[in-house]
Amino acid sequence: MLPYLIHSLRNPDLGEFLQRTLGEQLRQADFAPMIGHAIRILTASGEADLLFERVIEIAIQWVEKNRRQIDTLVSERSRWWIPKAIDRRIADGLVSGTLELLSGLRKPNSEARIKFREALAGIVNELLNSPEQRDRFNAGTKRLLAHSEAQAWLRSVWNELCQAALDDLAQPSSRLRLALEKPVSIVAQALATDEVMQRHIDEAVEHLAQSLIVWRGEIGSFIAEVVRRWDTRTLSDRLELVVGSDLQYIRMNGTIVGACAGCLIFTVAWLFG
């Protein structure tokens, strides 16, 4: 099912529909509290510290690997009258300072790590409690969502993620399929015996059904617009895909019924003609 689902999510008509129906709600949403609570939850877990340390380690490796490139960049941007030895010392100082800062951030109880946590806590506090910062953050988010280049970049990232998932699913030993198989099986076994969760799911389905009723006009317009754009070949292919082998029985029954009706009409016409 995943390839069909991913192909459906990449449909440009679906993107236009979501932009038309949800764009205004996203532009009016208050993202600051949501981002603040998300950062607070992520930073409160030990897994977040491990992920942060791993990111810092990758950054250190990248800086060390590209030390020569940094030397070249400093030399290219330096004045012609500055000796090359001074350029190399400046570049070495930049690299050493960056590595020292990153190494400090990697240590859980270092001064740099403590200051980073304090700064992050200050950002969370401002997002949750400062009306000025919340308005500034939301205004920036609205400008980002409305920017054509940002929208194009998001579409490009989404298409690349979808294509990567499709390429992986096409492999016999798909990592995505293996990653989803076990948790789906565990959740299914748990839901089969958990009556409380079953009741919550029933309520969620009812709420979703009510929401779909509210949006039935927009959904109907979207489906009608998509079908209207299909040519005859596309329509027949989609019907073949949905109905499948039942079409063969429909064709055979139509042929037999048509032949019988034709023979009956011919016989009646011949007898009374």
Phi, psi and omega in degrees: 000333186299314179301318179296320179296317181294318177299322179294321181291338180272359181297123180298330178296322177295320178298318178295321179296314179295321178296323182286323185267326184254350184300316182293321178296321178293322180291334180266354184288151178263096185279337187303309179298322180296315178295319179298313179295322179297316178297319180298317181294317182294319183284345180278347183263150177291331179296327179295322177296319178295318179295318179298316179295324178293320178296318178297319179297319178295320179296319178298315179297322181293316180297316179295323181290328184255025180301317181295323178294323177295320176302317180295318180296318178296319181294321180292330182264002180276160176289150184295334185271357178274129181299150180298327180297321177293321177299318180294322179292322177296314180297318179296322178294320178297315181294315181296317178296319179295316179295322179295318178295315180295320178296322177294320178294332181287335180278127186300324186250019180284162180297321179296320180293320179296316179295323178296317178296319179297318178296319179294319177296323177296320178296316179298317180297320179292320180295329183270329192239347183259112179298324180296313180293323179296316179296320180295317180295315180294323178296319177295321178297318179296320178295321180295316181294330181274347183285129183295320180293323178295319177296319178296320179295318179296319177296320179296316178298317180297316179296321179294320178295317179297317180294320177297320178294319179295318178298320179291319180292338179284346180280148179300320179252071183290127178291324179295318180295318179294324180291329182271335188297311184293309179298324178296319179295318180296315180296319180297317179295322179292318181293332182294339183241355184260101183290325180297316180292325177298320179294320178297320180294319177301316179296321179294321179294319178297318178296320178296320179297319178295321178295320179295325178295320179297322183263017187297326180296313180294319179295318178298319179296320179296313181296317180297321180294319179295312181296325181297329181279347180288141171272179185298319182295317180296318180298316179295322178295318180294319177296320178297321180292319184283311185280323175071225186292342179298334178299326180296318178293323178297318180295315181294316179298319178298320180294315181294313180297318179297319179295316180296317179297320179296318179296320180295316179296319179296318181296314180297318180295323181289322182288323185254006182278000000 
